[in-house]
Amino acid sequence: MISTHTPGPWIIQPTSRAGNGSAWRDIVSTGTTFSPCYVSEALERDAQLIAAAPDLLAALQSVVARYAPTTSPADDEVAAMWRSARSAIAKAQGLAD
């Protein structure tokens, strides 16, 4: 699958911007071929989730690719789960409204 987002892995480190306070963290991509690149800045708890996003997306894509039913599931709950998983993948890839 083609990814257009900043490549992972992403790491969290203390902010490099003066004046933002100690609660802020930089999220940095170490997956580039030349040098780490700045991705975003967030509070620690948000930074943890954001930094895990590439891994979460890859894991969900693997599960859907491996275990997705080849026909519509008869169980409404299972069908809703697969729709939700595919929707989340599309959203992460910028393919959803």
For each residue, the residues with C-beta under 8 A, 3 or more apart:
1: 61
2:
3: 7 54 93
4: 93 94
5: 54 92 93
6: 10 29 31 32 37 39
7: 3 29 31 32 54
8: 29 30 31 53 54 55 58
9: 29 30 31 51 54 55
10: 6 27 28 29 30 31 39 50 51 53 54
11: 27 28 30 36 51
12: 25 26 27 28 44 47 48 51
13: 16 25 26 28
14: 22 25 26
15: 20 24 25 26 41
16: 13 26 38
17: 20 24 26 41
18:
19:
20: 15 17 24 41
21: 24
22: 14
23: 43 44
24: 15 17 20 21 41 42 43
25: 12 13 14 15 41 42 43 44 47
26: 12 13 14 15 16 17 38 39 40 41 47
27: 10 11 12 38 39 40 41 42 47 50 51
28: 10 11 12 13 36 37 38 39
29: 6 7 8 9 10 32 36 37 38 39
30: 8 9 10 11 36
31: 6 7 8 9 10 54
32: 6 7 29 35 36 37
33:
34:
35: 32
36: 11 28 29 30 32
37: 6 28 29 32
38: 16 26 27 28 29
39: 6 10 26 27 28 29 50
40: 26 27 47 50
41: 15 17 20 24 25 26 27
42: 24 25 27 46 47 50
43: 23 24 25 46 47
44: 12 23 25 47 48
45: 48 49
46: 42 43 49 50
47: 12 25 26 27 40 42 43 44 50 51
48: 12 44 45 51 52
49: 45 46 52 53
50: 10 27 39 40 42 46 47 53
51: 9 10 11 12 27 47 48
52: 48 49 55 56
53: 8 10 49 50 56 57 92
54: 3 5 7 8 9 10 31 57 58
55: 8 9 52 58 59
56: 52 53 59 60
57: 53 54 60 61 89 92 93
58: 8 54 55 61 62
59: 55 56 62 63
60: 56 57 63 64 85 88 89
61: 1 57 58 64 65 89
62: 58 59 65 66
63: 59 60 66 67 85
64: 60 61 67 68 82 85 86 89
65: 61 62 68
66: 62 63
67: 63 64
68: 64 65 82
69: 72 73 78 82
70:
71:
72: 69 79
73: 69 78 79 82
74: 78
75: 78 79
76: 79 80
77: 80 81
78: 69 73 74 75 81 82
79: 72 73 75 76 82 83
80: 76 77 83 84
81: 77 78 84 85
82: 64 68 69 73 78 79 85 86
83: 79 80 86 87
84: 80 81 87 88
85: 60 63 64 81 82 88 89
86: 64 82 83 89 90
87: 83 84 90 91 96
88: 60 84 85 91 92
89: 57 60 61 64 85 86 92 93
90: 86 87 93 95 96
91: 87 88 94 95 96
92: 5 53 57 88 89
93: 3 4 5 57 89 90
94: 4 91
95: 90 91
96: 87 90 91
97:
